[in-house]
Amino acid sequence: MYYPIFRGKLNELLALRELAILDIQKKFRPVIEPVKASFSPLIKTIEVLNANGIEPLIILNPSVGDLKDNFESIEKILSTTKNIKFIPTFIVENSIEDIEVLIKNFTNYALFLKGGLDQKIIDKSQSALLNFINSDISPGRLQKLKNVVLYGDFFKRQKRNADYPKESIFSELHTYYSEYSNVVGFGDFSITGEEYSESGGPAYVVTIHVSYINNEKFDELYIRHYSSEPDGTPSNPGKKFLEALSHFMNAYNTNEVNFIETEGIRQFISLHKARHFPGLGQVKKISILHHTETINYYLVNNEI
């Protein structure tokens, strides 16, 4: 099972809603860390996911954003919203004592382990439905946990869009996570990366990130980066987007890369035909949509 990790920004939530209604076998279950004080988009997303058979994991003690250290508000609003289902999830950064008072009222919960392990964390993890831990954990420590979801920040973020290479390696975790008897899934931060920022800077260069399974490299996941040419100014992002989109379409039409034909790809094709710029947030949404569906396609077709 794939557990994509999202911050609760609007375009990420919109991507999840579009993924939920796709007529495909779904082998993904999202983790959402709420970051915005407005709860309506989050609740709407949970409702759409639930209506399509998906029960997401919601982090109730966010570490970033408007709701950092605001467990009481999140728990109260979500617990009093009728007819939504989710798994309460708690970030553990330093010690289990930091969240024991938060967990005590929940029978079912998941732990998102960000710091190191100690015996108290290991003991508490035994009663968790899922335990998320970074994939760089040593094998000896990994075997002390159960119901593990391995995750990592695999997106090689650049300071400037102009610095992205033609392509970069993302991860091969999807190809081997199931080899561990106590690992039940894997996750990543998609094409956004783990680092949190409220908004992007001025677009001197527009880059489109498009994921693909590299069949010639043992099915490792790669990302192609299609960028506009630098012009030294942040003006006219729409023109820059269409330039970057044209680079992608040239690669797609010549079968330069074996992209899975996803809803995200179809949306890029539609924008290219219409010569339309939907805004940079929507561009990121489409890349997230494609990334998630690409990994889901791999799992479905490899019976993992």
C-alpha positions in Angstrom: 0.0 0.0 0.0 1.2 3.5 -0.9 0.8 6.2 1.7 1.4 9.6 0.0 2.1 12.4 2.5 0.5 15.7 2.0 0.3 19.1 3.8 -3.3 20.4 3.8 -2.7 23.1 1.2 -5.7 23.6 -1.1 -4.1 22.3 -4.3 -2.9 19.2 -2.6 -6.4 18.6 -1.2 -7.8 19.2 -4.7 -5.4 16.6 -6.1 -6.7 14.1 -3.5 -10.3 14.7 -4.4 -9.6 14.1 -8.1 -7.6 11.0 -7.2 -10.5 9.7 -5.1 -13.1 9.8 -7.9 -10.9 8.1 -10.5 -12.3 4.8 -11.8 -9.2 2.8 -10.9 -8.2 0.2 -8.4 -6.8 2.3 -5.5 -3.7 1.1 -3.7 -3.1 4.4 -2.0 -4.2 5.9 1.4 -3.2 9.5 2.0 -1.7 11.0 5.1 -2.7 14.6 5.6 -1.0 17.1 7.9 -3.4 20.1 8.3 -1.6 23.4 7.9 -4.4 25.9 7.3 -6.8 27.4 9.8 -9.7 27.0 7.5 -11.1 23.5 8.0 -13.7 23.4 5.2 -11.4 22.3 2.4 -9.9 19.5 4.6 -13.4 18.3 5.7 -14.6 18.3 2.1 -11.6 16.2 1.1 -12.2 13.7 3.8 -15.8 13.4 2.8 -14.9 12.8 -0.9 -12.2 10.2 0.1 -14.7 8.4 2.4 -17.4 8.4 -0.3 -14.9 6.5 -2.5 -13.9 3.9 0.1 -10.7 5.7 1.4 -10.1 6.4 5.1 -7.2 8.9 5.3 -4.8 9.4 8.1 -5.0 12.8 9.6 -2.1 14.2 11.7 -3.7 15.8 14.8 -0.5 17.5 16.1 1.0 19.3 13.0 4.6 20.4 13.2 4.2 23.3 10.7 1.7 25.8 9.4 -1.2 27.7 11.0 -2.2 24.8 13.2 1.2 23.9 14.7 0.8 22.9 18.3 -3.0 23.3 18.0 -4.2 19.8 18.7 -7.3 20.9 20.6 -8.8 22.9 17.7 -8.2 20.1 15.2 -9.4 17.3 17.4 -12.6 19.2 18.4 -13.6 20.2 14.9 -12.9 16.8 13.3 -14.4 14.8 16.1 -17.6 16.9 16.0 -18.0 16.7 12.2 -20.6 14.1 11.4 -20.1 11.1 9.1 -16.3 11.4 8.4 -13.9 8.6 9.0 -10.1 9.0 9.5 -7.3 7.5 11.5 -5.9 9.9 14.1 -2.1 10.1 13.5 0.5 11.6 15.8 3.9 13.0 15.1 6.6 11.8 17.6 9.6 14.1 17.3 11.5 13.7 20.6 9.8 11.3 23.1 6.6 9.4 23.5 5.8 11.4 26.6 5.2 14.5 24.5 2.1 13.0 23.0 0.9 10.5 25.6 -1.7 12.9 26.8 -3.0 13.3 23.2 -3.2 9.6 22.5 -4.9 8.5 25.7 -8.5 9.0 24.4 -7.9 7.1 21.1 -8.2 3.3 20.8 -7.0 3.3 17.1 -4.2 5.6 16.0 -1.0 5.7 14.0 2.4 7.1 14.9 4.6 9.2 12.6 8.1 8.7 14.0 10.4 11.6 13.1 13.1 11.4 15.7 15.1 8.4 17.0 13.8 5.3 18.6 13.9 4.4 22.3 12.3 1.6 24.2 9.3 3.7 25.3 8.5 4.6 21.7 8.9 1.0 20.6 6.6 -0.2 23.4 3.9 2.3 22.5 4.3 1.5 18.8 3.1 -2.1 19.5 -0.5 -0.9 19.9 -0.5 1.5 16.9 -2.3 0.6 13.7 0.6 1.9 11.7 4.1 3.2 12.5 5.7 5.5 9.9 9.4 5.7 10.0 12.1 7.0 7.7 13.4 4.4 5.3 17.0 5.0 6.3 16.4 3.2 9.6 18.8 0.4 10.3 17.6 -3.2 9.8 18.2 -4.0 13.5 15.9 -1.2 14.6 13.4 -1.8 11.9 12.7 -5.3 13.2 11.7 -4.0 16.6 8.6 -2.4 15.1 5.5 -3.8 13.6 2.9 -2.5 11.0 5.6 -0.3 9.5 5.3 2.2 6.8 8.7 3.3 5.4 8.8 6.8 4.1 11.3 9.3 2.8 11.8 12.7 1.3 13.1 11.7 -2.1 12.4 14.9 -4.1 15.7 16.6 -4.9 14.5 20.2 -4.4 16.6 23.0 -6.0 16.8 26.5 -4.7 15.9 27.8 -8.2 13.8 26.2 -10.9 16.6 27.0 -13.3 18.8 24.6 -11.4 16.8 21.4 -12.1 18.5 18.9 -14.4 16.8 17.1 -17.2 15.8 14.4 -14.9 16.6 13.1 -11.3 16.3 9.8 -9.5 13.4 9.7 -7.0 13.1 6.3 -5.3 13.0 2.6 -5.7 11.2 2.0 -2.3 8.1 0.9 -4.1 10.0 -2.1 -5.6 11.2 -3.6 -2.4 9.3 -2.4 0.7 7.2 -5.6 0.7 10.4 -7.8 1.2 10.3 -6.9 4.9 7.8 -9.1 6.9 6.9 -6.2 9.2 6.5 -3.5 6.5 3.0 -3.0 5.2 3.5 0.1 3.1 5.6 3.0 1.9 5.2 6.7 1.5 6.8 9.9 0.1 6.2 13.6 -0.1 5.5 13.5 -3.8 7.0 16.3 -6.0 6.7 18.9 -3.2 9.2 17.5 -0.8 9.1 17.5 3.0 10.3 21.1 3.4 7.3 23.3 4.2 6.8 26.8 2.8 3.6 28.9 2.7 4.0 29.8 -0.9 6.5 29.8 -3.7 8.7 32.7 -4.8 8.6 34.7 -8.0 8.7 32.5 -11.1 11.8 33.5 -13.0 11.6 30.0 -14.5 8.6 27.7 -14.6 9.4 24.0 -14.2 7.0 21.0 -14.6 7.8 17.8 -12.7 6.6 14.6 -14.3 7.3 11.2 -12.7 7.8 7.9 -14.5 8.8 4.3 -13.9 12.2 3.6 -15.5 11.8 0.1 -16.9 15.4 0.0 -17.9 16.6 0.8 -14.4 14.8 -2.0 -12.4 11.5 0.0 -12.2 13.1 2.8 -10.2 11.0 6.0 -10.1 12.5 9.0 -11.9 11.3 12.6 -12.4 11.7 14.5 -15.6 11.9 18.3 -15.2 10.7 20.5 -18.0 11.7 24.2 -17.7 11.2 27.4 -19.5 14.2 29.4 -20.6 15.6 31.9 -18.1 14.8 35.5 -19.0 16.0 37.2 -15.9 12.6 38.5 -14.8 9.6 37.0 -12.9 7.1 38.4 -15.4 4.7 36.5 -17.6 4.5 33.1 -15.8 1.8 32.0 -18.2 4.1 32.3 -21.2 6.8 30.4 -19.2 4.4 27.7 -18.3 3.3 27.1 -21.9 7.0 27.0 -22.9 7.8 24.4 -20.3 4.6 22.5 -21.2 5.7 22.4 -24.9 8.9 20.8 -23.8 7.0 18.1 -22.0 4.6 17.6 -24.9 7.5 17.1 -27.4 8.9 14.4 -25.1 5.5 12.8 -24.7 4.5 12.8 -28.4 7.9 11.3 -29.4 7.7 8.6 -26.7 11.0 9.8 -25.3 9.9 8.6 -21.9 7.5 5.8 -21.0 5.0 8.0 -19.1 1.9 6.3 -17.7 -1.2 7.8 -19.3 -2.8 9.2 -16.1 -5.5 11.8 -15.4 -2.6 14.2 -14.7 -1.2 13.6 -18.2 -4.6 14.1 -19.8 -4.9 17.5 -18.0 -1.5 18.6 -19.3 -2.5 17.6 -22.8 -5.8 19.6 -22.4 -4.0 22.7 -21.2 -1.6 22.4 -24.1 -4.4 22.2 -26.7 -6.2 25.2 -25.1 -3.0 27.2 -24.6 -4.2 27.9 -21.1 -2.3 28.7 -17.9 -4.3 27.6 -14.9 -1.9 29.1 -12.3 1.2 27.7 -10.7 -0.7 26.0 -7.9 -2.8 24.1 -10.3 0.3 23.0 -12.2 1.7 21.5 -9.0 -1.7 19.8 -8.4 -1.5 18.1 -11.8 2.0 16.9 -11.1 1.0 15.5 -7.7 -2.0 13.8 -9.4 0.2 12.2 -12.0 2.9 11.1 -9.4 0.4 9.4 -7.2 -1.4 7.7 -10.0 1.9 6.5 -11.5 2.9 4.7 -8.3 -0.6 3.3 -7.9 -0.5 2.0 -11.5 2.8 0.2 -10.7 1.4 -1.4 -7.5 -1.8 -2.6 -9.3 0.1 -4.1 -12.2 2.8 -5.7 -10.1 0.4 -7.2 -7.6 2.2 -5.7 -4.6 
